[in-house]
Amino acid sequence: MKNYDLIVIGTGSAMNYINPIIDSNPNIKIAVIDKDEPGGICLTKGCIPSKILLYPAELIRELRTAYLFGIKAEIRDIDFIAIMERMRRITRENIEAVLEGVTGNPNINYYHESAEFTSPYTLKVGDKKLYSKMIFLCTGSKPAIPLVKRLEETGYLTSDTVLQLNECPRSLAILGGSSIAVEYGHFFSAMGAKVTVIGRNPIFLPHEEPEISKLARMKMSEYMKILTNYEAIEVKTEDNRQKTVVAKEKNSGEEVKITVDEILVATGRVPNTDILHPERAEIKTDVKGWILVNEYLETSQPNVWAFGDATGKYLLKNVGNYESRIVYLNAILKEKVKTDYHAVPHAVFSYPEIAGVGMGEKEAVEKYGEDRVSIGLKFFEDTAKGTALKIKDYFVKVILHVEGKQILGAHIIGPHASVLIHQIIPLMYTESRSVEPIMRSMDIHPSLSEVVTQAFYSQLPLEQYHHFMKRLELDD
């Protein structure tokens, strides 16, 4: 058995504070274990490679709007393999950089193998046993595969394997209606594929504000077919090697058949604890297998910490990075810092982009009551820059506590939403969460950022806000 001062499982966010840990204790011995390529899901299979692909898709869509501005432009060819190879080259370079970091450090022993607990604080890695009284579990997650008849034998892609494609399918069915499905729907349809998104939830992008989900569906339906409240029940292989998805509408029972070249499964993610066997280490999980932690990110086994996707709370890289700092402060510096998720930001890098932070309207009303919540609303087209860019229908929604003038949440749909939301995020991390700094500050004029500031000056009572949304057919 090999003894270590610290065992780290996962090479994503778990590696953020390894250097400070070593700097504070030059004699520390650390085991770093990862069954996959080093770098974590985000760098090797998720956020980074997918966003490298999405930028060319965004360019294609922007070029196709050139005629609106008196510009005659033509896209003569889309070199799909060049786009994919660029993504893979950058990904390889990133992986190699992480690999050099874990193999070139004398304080670290790197194990490129699966790990499983055999008892508390003891892990089997290949033919070796490792022991440490301090363990970091940043084990990530993997694509969830739905139980659909003949799906396995017919074959499918996931967010992992889709990155290996060398040819764009002429047609693609995507199972799932959340961010991964939407982003890849945007990418492949821009590349020229005929895309059908099949979501089992009755709401498209169900985690977004309802009116944003409706507008997103309206806009994205211009470049891909979107089905909601449909359950894929069977997949068949046709004589010409195409694949047919049979999906049933969950209320009416009506069946539709979608025949495509490829199927992409994007129905969520599940934990990796079936490999890890945390129960052998007396580490508790929930019924789905996500590792349970307290507000300090410590598991049920003292001095074993879990964060990132492993806990199943927020499957976002920015949350994993935040949590890695909490674990560093608590496990290494022996502080008692609680996690705080009141302002977790997210974005969907679709066309249009969507971004949000903090509470949704429903949550705010449930907590504070209708009479204490107001909505700030501004449409891009009602700003000078929005007019210049011919942006129509997109908006900023800010959720405010009326009495305290606090920012409770914000949601944006439109160009550069993932950038614009950052005008609001820092304010939500101040003690007061006050609207004053943004309302008293000056925006460059004309700039797109004005749409965010002006939303704070355009506050409406809930009833008036929803009346307005109904007129736009974005509210029931």
N, C-alpha and C positions, 0 to 999 in steps of 0.2 A: 504494500500500500504506500502511496506517495502522499505526504502531508503538505498542505499549503496554508498560507495565511489568509488567502482569499481565492475562492473559485467563482468565476464569472461564466455564465452560460448565455451565449449570444454576443455578437460582435457589432450590434447596432448602437443604440443609445447607451448600452451598458459600458461602452468604451470611452464615453465622454470625459470621465474623471479619472481614468487610469493613470495618466501622467501626474496629476497632482497627488494622487495616492502614493505613487512611487517616490515622488519628490519629497514627501513628508516622511517617508520611511525607506531609505535606499536599500535596505536589506530584505524588504518584503518579497515573498515568493507568491506569484499569482498564476493560477491555471485559467486559461481562456479556452472555452470549448464552443465549437459551432459545427453542426453537421453540414451546413450549407456554405456557399462561398462567403468569405469574410466581408463585412460591411453592413449586414442587416438587410431586412426586407426592403426598406425604403431605397437604399442605394443600389441594390442588386436586382430587384424584381418589381419595385413599386413606384414610389413618387418620382425618383430621378429619371429612370428610363422612360416612364410614361410621359413625363413633361417634356422630355427631349423630343418625343414623337408628336406631342400636341402643338408645339410651336409651328412646324410646317403646315399642320392642318389649319391653324389660325391664319397663317399667311395666305393660304389658298382661299379661305372664306373672305378675307379682307380684299384680296385682288378681285374677287368676283363682285365687289360692290363699287369698283372704280368707275363704272359707267354713271353712277349717281353724281359724280363730280366732274363729268365731262371728259373722262379719260377712257380711251378705248384700249383695253388690255386683253390679252389672250394667254391662257395657260396652255402651252403646246404639249407639255408632257409632264408627268409626275413619276420620278424615278424612285419607286417604292423601295427597291433593294438598297439604294444609296441612303435613303432616310433611315432604314433599319440598321444598316451597317454603321452609320454615324452613331446611332444610339448604342450599339453594341461595343463600338470602339471606346467611347467615353466610359461606359460601364466597366469594361475590362480595365481601363486605366485606374478607375476608382478602386476596384477590387484589389489590384496589384499594390496600390498605395497603402490600403489597409493591411494587406498581407505582410508587406514589408514592416509595418509598425508592430505587428504582433509576433513576428518571427525574429526581428532584429533587436529585440529588447531582452537583455540578460535576466531581467526580473520576471519574464513571462515564459511559461511553457504553453505552446499553442497545440490544441488537439482538434484536428479536422475530422471529428467523428460524432456520432450520437452519444448522448449521455442519458443514463437512467439511474434513479435512486435505488440503492439496495437496502439502506437503512438511514436513520437520521444523520445528516452531515456527510454521508458516504455515497459516492457515485461510481458506477461502472462505466468506463469509457473504453470501448474496444476490449482489449484483454487486460486492461489496467483498472485498479481501484484507486480513487482519489478521495482524500478526506480534508475537510476544512470546517472550522467552527464559524466561518462567515461565508455566506454564499449569496450571490446576486443572480436572480432568475429574470433574464430578459429574453425569454424564449420565443417571442413573436407569435405568429399565427399562420394559418394556411387557408387556401380557398375552401369554402364549404361547397360540397357537391350534393345537389338535391337527389332524392330518390325518384328518378324518372325511368320508366321502363325502357330497357335496351340502350340507355345513354352510354353506359360503359362500353358495350360492344360496338356501338356505332362510332364512338370517339368524339372528343370535344377538346376545346382549348380552355385554358384558364388565364388569369393575369400573369401567371408564371410562364406558361408555354407559348403564349401569344407573341412573346418577344423573340421567339426563334423563327417566325415566319419569314420566308424569302419572297413570297408572292402574295399580293393582295387578293383575297377572295372576291369573286364577283358579287357574291351575296353572303350575308352573315346574319344569323339569328343570335341575339344576346339574351340570355336568361338572367333577369334581374333588372330592377328599375332604380337603383341608387347610383352613387357617384362613380364607381368603377365602370358600371354599365354605360352610363351617360358619357363619360370621357372617351371610352373606346368607341362608342357609337359616333361621337363627333369625329374622332380620328379616321375610322375606316370609311365613313361616308364621304369625308373630304378627300380621301384617297381614291374614291370612285366606286366603292362597294355599295350595294343596295342593302341597307341595314333595317332590321326589324328588332325592336326592343320589346321583350315580353316580361312584364312585371306582375308578380302575384299580388302585390299590394294594390288596393283600389286607387291609391294616390301616387302619382309620378313624383319621384324624389320626395319620399314621405317625411324625411327629417327636416325639410325646409318649411318656411312659412307657407300656409295654403295658397295665398295669392301669388307667391313667387313660384310655387310648383305649377300653378295653372298657366302663368305667363311663360315659364320655361317650356312647358309642353307645347304651347301654341307656337313658340318660336322654333323649337327643335323639330317639331313635326314637319317643318319646311324641308328638312334634309334627311329625316329618317322616320319610319313608321313606328308609332308607339302604341302598345297595347297594355292596358292596366287591368288588374283584377282577373288575370288569366293565369291558370296553373298549367305548366307543361306536364303532360301525363305520359307521353310516349315519344320515342324517337325511332325513325325507320331509315334504313339505308336503301336508296333507290338503285335501279339497275345501272344508271349512269354515274353512280357513286356519289350523287348528291344526297343530302340528308333532309328528312322531313320531320319537323317538330309538330306534334299534335298537342294543341293547348285548349283547355276548357275554361270558359267564362264561369267564375265561381258562383255567381248568382243564378244565371239563366241556364247553365249547363251547355250552352252553345259551344260547339267545337270548331276550331279553325286549324288549317294545315298550312304551315309555312315551309316551303322547300328552298334550301340554301346550299351553298358550297361548304360552309363551316358553321359550327356552333361554338359560341363563347359563353362559358358559365361564369357569371358574376353575381352570385346569390349570397354574398356575405363571406365571412371568415369564421373559422373555428380554431380552438386552441391546439397547441402541440403537446398537451399534457398526457396524451395517450402514449407518447414515446417516453416522457420523463418519469412517469409513475410517482408523482409527489406523495401519494398516500403512503408509500413505503417509508417516507421521511416524516410522517405525521404532519404533512402540510395539507391544509384543507382547501378544497375547491368547491365551486358551486355545481349545480346539477349538470351544467354544460361542460364543465372541466376547466373553467377560468379560475386562476389562483386567487383566493380570497386574501385581502390585505386590510390592515387597519388604516387609520388616517395618516399614519407615519410611513406607510408602505411596507410594514413588517408583516410577514406571514404568521400563521399560527405556531410556527416553530421559531423560537427566539434566534435572532441574528441571521435569519434567512429572509431576504428582501426580494420583492417581485415588483416589476414595473414595466411600462410599455404595453404592448399588445397582450402580454401574458395575463394581465388582470381582466381584460375584456371590457374595461370601462370606456375608454376613448381610443379607438384604433387610429391614432394620428401620430405622426412622427414628432410634431411639435409638443405633444403631450408627453411622449416618451423622453424627449430631451429635458423637459421641465421636471419630470419625475426623477430623472437620473441625478439632478442637482439635489432634490429632496433626500434621496437615498445617500448621496455623498455627505450631506450635512448631518444626517441622523446616524448613519452607520459608521462613518469614519471620524467625523468631528464631534460625535456624541451630543449633538444638539437635539432638541425636540421640536421639529418644525412640522406643522401639519400641512397636508395638501389643500389646495384651494382651487376649485374648478369653476368659480363663478363667472369667469370670462375666457372660456376656451374658444379660440377662433378656428374656423374651418373654411375651406373653399372648394368649389367644384370647378375644375378648369375645363369647362364646356364652352359652347358658343351659343348663347352668351355665358359669361362667367357669373358665378354665384358665390357670395361670401357671407358669413355671419359670425357673430360673437355674442356670448351671453345668453340671456333668456329669450325665448320666443314669447309672442303675445299671450298665448294660452297660459303658459306657466306664470307670467307676470300677473295676469288677472286672478289666477287661482291663489297666488300668494298675497297680493295687495288689494284686490277688489277692483271692479270696473271703474269706480269713481276716482281711483287714485292712480290710474294709468292713462297716459295719453300717447299719441303716435305722432312723430315727426315724419313728414312725407315730402319728398321732392323728386320730380321727374327730371331725368337728364336733359330732355328736350327743352326744359324751361330755364336752362342756363345758356350763356353765350357760347361756351365751348361745345355743349351738346348740340346746339343749333348748327354750329360750324361742321360738326362731324355727322350731321343728319341722323342723330340717335333718336329713336322713337320708342315709346312704351316702357322703357326701363326706368327703375326708380330706386331710391334709398328709403328704407323704413327704419326709424329710430324709435325704440320703446323707452318711455320715460316714466319715472315716478313723479307725479305731479307735485306733491307736497315738498319733497326734498330736492326736487330738480336734479335727480340722479339719473344717470344712464344705466338702464337695466339690460339693454341688448340692442343690437343693430343688425340689419339684414339688407343686402344689396344684390340686385340683379342688373347686370350691364357691363359694358367694357371696363376692364381693369378693376373689377370688383375686389379681387384679392389684394390689390394695392390700396384702393380707397378705404377699405375697412381699417387700415392701420392708422388712420387719423383718429379713430375712436378707441382702438384697443388700449393704448397707453393711458387714456383718461379713465378707463375702467379699472386700472390697477393703482389709481390714486386712492387715498383714504376716503375722500368725499365722493368720488365718482361723479364730480360735478360737471354740468354742461357749460359752466362759465368759461373755461379756457378756450374752448373751440368757438364760442359765440363772441368772445372779445378779441379773438385773433384776426389777422388779415390773411386772406387767400390771395395768391397771385391771380390777377384778372387779365384775360379770361383763362381759367384753367378748369379741368374736370373736377378738381377737388372742391370747387364751389358747391357742387351738388350735395356734398356731405354737410357742409356748414349750413347751407340754406335749409336742409331738412330740419335742423334744430329750431329754425325761425318759423317753421310752418307746422306748428303743433295743432293737432285736432283731437277732440274727444273721440272716444272709441266709436260711438254711434255714427258720428259724422264721417269718420274714416271709412267705416264699412259701407255706408251709403254711397260714398264716392267710388269704392271698389266695385260695388254692384253695378254702377253705371258703366264701368269698364269691363263688366262680365268676368271679373276676377274674384268675385265673392258669391256665395250661394244666396 
